Amino acid sequence: MGDEVRHPIFARVYDRLAAKAEEAGQAAHRHELVAGLHGRVVELGAGNGLNFKHYPATVSNVVAVEPEDYLRRRATEEAARALARIDVIDGVADQLPFDDASFDAGVTSLVLCTVPSPGRALAALHRVIRPGGELRFYEHVRADDGPLARLQDIIVPLWRVVGGGCHPNRDTARAIEQAGFSIERQRRFNFRPSVVELPVTPRLLGVARRS
């Protein structure tokens, strides 16, 4: 079992905001994220399970790790409706209870912003993904342009409180590479389903390979 993580207010707000984001186009991002995956997959920080319906039939099993009680219950409900077999478990990012090289791929979506240490979380994924396996990532990241990047830096203390620990200014691509993955393709784009989400507008979607 993972360390206890409780963000009951944020979890319920996220549940509602995420539904609106899906309608605004985020569902297509999730579909692209997992398209073509196969074998056994570990998903880190599954949230309320919005990726689940997008996993193709070529995936034999998804083990979805989610430490927040409310979101894990919602994810379990979504798992029952998915095409792939999905097991939702309690756990935290840097203490994955799996054998080395026991997964064909790992998936992160909108989670590396909230973990206490992206480096430790990615190191844990590197350990459990087999050599040559994939890391699929969809994250909001630090902006390229100065004004928005400065806003992201300034707002971190407040954003962490209202956003369940979220850091809007992380350089996630660099963290992925520092953890031993080689990024094969990535695309940056802006996505803002609501005005209040301005600090997390820049997005990064891509594929990395475990060496």
N, C-alpha and C positions, 0 to 999 in steps of 0.2 A: 504494500500500500504506500502511496505517496504522502509527503508532508501535507498537513491540512492547509488547504487554500480556500479562503472564503471571501467572496466579493458579491454578496447576495443582491445588493441594489444594482451594481454595475451589470451583473449577469442578466438580470431581467431587462434592463435598458438595452443592453447589447442584443438580446434576443429580438427585441422589437426593431431596433435600428438595422440589424442585419437583414431582416425580412424586406425592408424597404430598399436596401442596397442591392439585394438579389434582383428585385424588380427593375432596378435602374441599370442593370448590366453586369453585376458582379457574378451572377450565375454562369455567365459565359466565361469569365475568368477562371472560375472553379473547374469548369468542364475542360478548358485548355490545360489547366494544371495537371490533371490526372489522366488525360487522354493517352492511350497507348501503353499504360502500365500493365505489368503482368506479374504473376507469382505472389509472393507474400510481402505485404506492405505494412510499415509502421507509420501511423500519423501522429504527429506531436501536437498536443494542444488542440484536440478536435472540436472544442467549443460545443455548439449545439448540433453538430453533425451535418452542416450544410454541404460538405463535400461528398457525403456518402452516396447520394443518388447519382453522382457523376462517375463513380468508379466503373470501369468496363468489366465485362464478364471474364476477361482474361486474368483478372485479379482473383487468386484463389482464396485469399484471406486478408482482411485488414485488421490490425490490432490498433485501436484508437485510444490514445492516452489523454485523459482529461482530469485535472485535479479539482475543479470547482464543482461542488455537489449539484447545484441546480442545472448547470450546463451539461453535466454528465448524464443526468436524468433525461434531458431533452435529446441528447445524442443517442441514448439507448432507444428512445422512441423512433428516431430516424433510422437507426440501424435495422430495425425490424421491417422497414419498407424498402431497403436497398437491394440492388441486384446482386452485389457481392456479399459474401459472408463477412460480417463485421462484428468484432468483439470489442466492447467499450470497457476500459479498465481505469481504475484510479491510479494516478502516478504523476511524478513531476519530471521535468525535462532532463535534468542532469543526473537522474538516478533510475535510468531505464532498466527494468528487471528482466532483461533478455540476454541470451547467450551472444557471444561475439559472432559477427557475420551471419546472423540468423534471418536476415531479411533481404529481399531482392531490391527493395527501394524504400525510401523515406519521404514523407510529405510534411511540409510546414505551410500553414497559411494564416497570416495575420496573428502570429504567435511569438515570433522572435523579438518583437517589440516589447513583450510583457515579461519574458523570462528574466530572472535576476542576472544571469550571465549568458549571453548568446554563445560565447566561446565554449562554456561547459556543456550547454545544450547541444551544440553542433558536434562537439567531441564525442558525446554520448551517441549521437546518431552515426557518426563515423565508425564507432566501434561495432554497432549492431548491424550496419549495412555491409553486405558482402563486398569484397574487392570487385570493382567493375560495376557495382550497383549504382543506382541513380538516387539523387536527391532532387525532388521537385519542390520549388519554393514560390510562394506568392505572398509578398510582404509589402507593407508601406515602409518607406525609407526616407533618409535625409534628402532634402531637395538639392538640386544642382544650383539653382539661382540664389543669390545672396539674401534678398529680403525674406523669402519664405524660410530659408535655412536659419536665419537669425530669429525669426518668429518661433520656429520649432525649438531652438535652444532656450529661448526665454520662457516658453510656456511649459517646459518639462516638469517643474515641481507641481504645478496645478494639474497638468494633464495626467500625471501619474496617479493623483488622488481620484480624479473623476473617471479615469479610464482603466481602472483595475490594474494599475502598475505599468501602463503603456508609456514607452519612450518614443516620441514621434521623430527623433533625429538620429537614429542608428544607421551606420554604414553597413548594411547587412551583406552586401556582396563581398566586401572585404573580409568580414567575419567568416563567411562560407569558405573562402579561399584559405584563410589562416587555419581553418580546422582540417585542412587536408583534402578538400574537394577541388576539382577543376571545373570551372563553369564552362559549359559547352555552348549554351545559348541563353540569352536573356533579353528582355525588352523592358524599357522604362516607359511609363505613360502616366498621365494624370487621370485620376478618377475621384470625383467628389459627389457622392449621392445627396449630400445635404450641406448647407452652409456651415454648420457647426463642425464639420469634418475637414475644414480647410487645412489644419496642421498635418493631416495624414493623407493629403491629396496625392503625393508622388508614390507610385507603385512600381514594384519590380516583380516580374514573372519569368521563371526560367528553369533550366535543367543543369545540374552539376553531376559530375561523375566521381565516385569514391575510388581513390587510387589504391 
